[in-house]
Amino acid sequence: MRTLTLTALLLALPLVCRADDVDPEPPGGSAVLRKLQGEWQAVRRIRSGKETAFDKASYTFKKDRVTAVMGKGTPREMKFKPDSKRPDAFALDQGNAKMSGSHFIFKIEKGELYLLPVTFATKADKKPDFSGNKAPVIVFKKVE
């Protein structure tokens, strides 16, 4: 009887240990969300082809939510929605008219996240221009 009880406890142990684990997979299983998970701090901006220091923004992606902090402003939480037509694009929705519908095209290169706002100048482009000539690009580093 003692052996049966011990065996049952040992078999139940993985179930108890896994109950508090955080699910690393964002809802919907989006590959875009997996790439962006975590905190990103702005390091520079590219505008008119010129790079300048820029540290006034951070984005924290957690599951399907994004917390944005601009400068010393109040953190804003928004809903993250990957673009179903472009794997390199997403929208942020704060639920109000001010930020609702902000769209971005992104790339991750050499550990840096490049964010390009989708504007009239970039919307039709199939290949986005991350040079900063058409629209400003903000470059982020992942906070470890």
VMD Tcl script that draws the C-alpha trace (Angstrom):
set ca {
  {0.00 0.00 0.00}
  {2.83 2.34 0.86}
  {4.43 1.71 -2.57}
  {1.13 2.47 -4.34}
  {0.72 5.75 -2.44}
  {4.29 6.81 -3.15}
  {3.91 5.96 -6.84}
  {0.68 7.97 -7.07}
  {2.35 10.98 -5.41}
  {5.34 10.80 -7.75}
  {3.08 10.61 -10.81}
  {1.04 13.61 -9.59}
  {4.13 15.75 -8.87}
  {4.64 16.97 -12.49}
  {0.99 18.06 -12.62}
  {1.37 20.15 -9.47}
  {4.68 21.66 -10.59}
  {3.32 22.64 -14.03}
  {0.18 24.30 -12.66}
  {1.96 27.61 -11.93}
  {4.11 27.71 -15.09}
  {3.53 30.73 -17.28}
  {2.40 29.87 -20.78}
  {5.14 31.25 -23.07}
  {2.91 30.86 -26.11}
  {0.89 33.99 -26.86}
  {-2.80 33.51 -27.67}
  {-3.42 32.43 -31.22}
  {0.09 30.98 -31.57}
  {1.26 33.96 -33.60}
  {4.89 33.75 -34.75}
  {4.95 37.56 -34.77}
  {4.07 37.67 -31.09}
  {6.70 35.08 -30.22}
  {9.41 37.19 -31.87}
  {8.39 40.35 -30.03}
  {7.76 39.02 -26.52}
  {9.59 40.93 -23.79}
  {10.71 44.50 -23.17}
  {12.29 46.64 -25.89}
  {14.00 49.98 -25.18}
  {14.50 52.60 -27.92}
  {18.16 53.31 -28.70}
  {18.07 55.46 -31.84}
  {15.89 57.03 -34.50}
  {16.47 57.18 -38.24}
  {14.94 60.21 -39.94}
  {15.76 61.54 -43.41}
  {18.45 58.86 -43.62}
  {20.30 60.17 -40.54}
  {20.62 58.33 -37.22}
  {20.26 60.17 -33.93}
  {20.21 58.96 -30.34}
  {16.70 58.28 -29.08}
  {15.82 56.70 -25.73}
  {12.39 58.14 -25.10}
  {10.29 55.06 -25.79}
  {9.86 51.49 -24.67}
  {7.46 48.71 -25.58}
  {6.78 45.62 -23.50}
  {5.04 42.80 -25.36}
  {3.32 40.29 -23.09}
  {1.04 37.77 -24.72}
  {-1.44 39.82 -26.78}
  {-0.93 43.09 -24.84}
  {1.62 45.86 -25.27}
  {2.61 48.45 -22.70}
  {4.10 51.57 -24.28}
  {5.95 54.29 -22.40}
  {6.87 57.46 -24.25}
  {9.39 59.67 -22.48}
  {8.39 60.15 -18.86}
  {4.72 59.69 -19.74}
  {2.21 57.35 -18.24}
  {2.40 53.75 -19.48}
  {-0.34 52.94 -21.98}
  {-1.62 49.43 -22.37}
  {-2.83 48.41 -25.80}
  {-4.05 45.30 -27.55}
  {-1.62 43.78 -30.06}
  {-3.04 42.41 -33.29}
  {-0.81 40.80 -35.94}
  {-1.70 41.67 -39.52}
  {-3.21 38.62 -41.18}
  {-1.89 39.66 -44.61}
  {1.67 40.66 -43.64}
  {3.81 38.64 -41.21}
  {5.98 41.73 -40.65}
  {3.14 44.04 -39.60}
  {0.89 44.59 -36.59}
  {-1.64 47.01 -35.17}
  {-1.96 48.47 -31.70}
  {-5.38 49.37 -30.34}
  {-5.77 51.38 -27.15}
  {-9.54 51.38 -27.43}
  {-9.85 55.11 -28.03}
  {-9.70 57.38 -31.05}
  {-6.24 58.79 -30.22}
  {-4.25 55.56 -30.62}
  {-6.78 53.25 -32.22}
  {-5.53 51.73 -35.41}
  {-1.79 52.49 -35.12}
  {-0.06 50.16 -37.56}
  {3.61 49.26 -37.76}
  {5.87 47.26 -40.03}
  {8.85 45.75 -38.26}
  {12.01 43.79 -38.74}
  {14.40 42.24 -36.25}
  {17.99 42.35 -37.39}
  {21.12 41.65 -35.33}
  {19.09 41.72 -32.11}
  {17.49 45.07 -32.89}
  {13.82 45.79 -33.52}
  {13.11 48.34 -36.26}
  {9.63 49.90 -36.08}
  {8.25 51.74 -39.09}
  {4.85 53.40 -38.71}
  {2.50 52.60 -41.57}
  {1.67 55.91 -43.21}
  {0.41 56.92 -46.60}
  {4.03 56.84 -47.82}
  {4.74 53.31 -46.59}
  {1.35 51.60 -46.81}
  {1.55 50.58 -50.46}
  {5.16 49.44 -50.30}
  {5.51 45.69 -50.52}
  {9.12 46.01 -49.37}
  {9.32 48.46 -46.48}
  {11.97 51.18 -46.47}
  {13.79 51.17 -43.12}
  {16.21 53.90 -44.23}
  {14.11 56.62 -42.59}
  {13.74 58.50 -45.87}
  {9.96 57.98 -46.24}
  {9.02 57.86 -42.56}
  {10.97 57.91 -39.26}
  {12.14 54.53 -37.97}
  {12.75 53.85 -34.27}
  {15.31 51.17 -33.40}
  {14.97 49.20 -30.14}
  {17.20 46.80 -28.20}
  {15.73 43.98 -26.15}
  {16.09 44.47 -22.40}
  {17.57 41.28 -20.95}
}
mol new
graphics top color blue
foreach p $ca { graphics top sphere $p radius 0.5 }
foreach p [lrange $ca 0 end-1] q [lrange $ca 1 end] { graphics top cylinder $p $q radius 0.2 }
display resetview
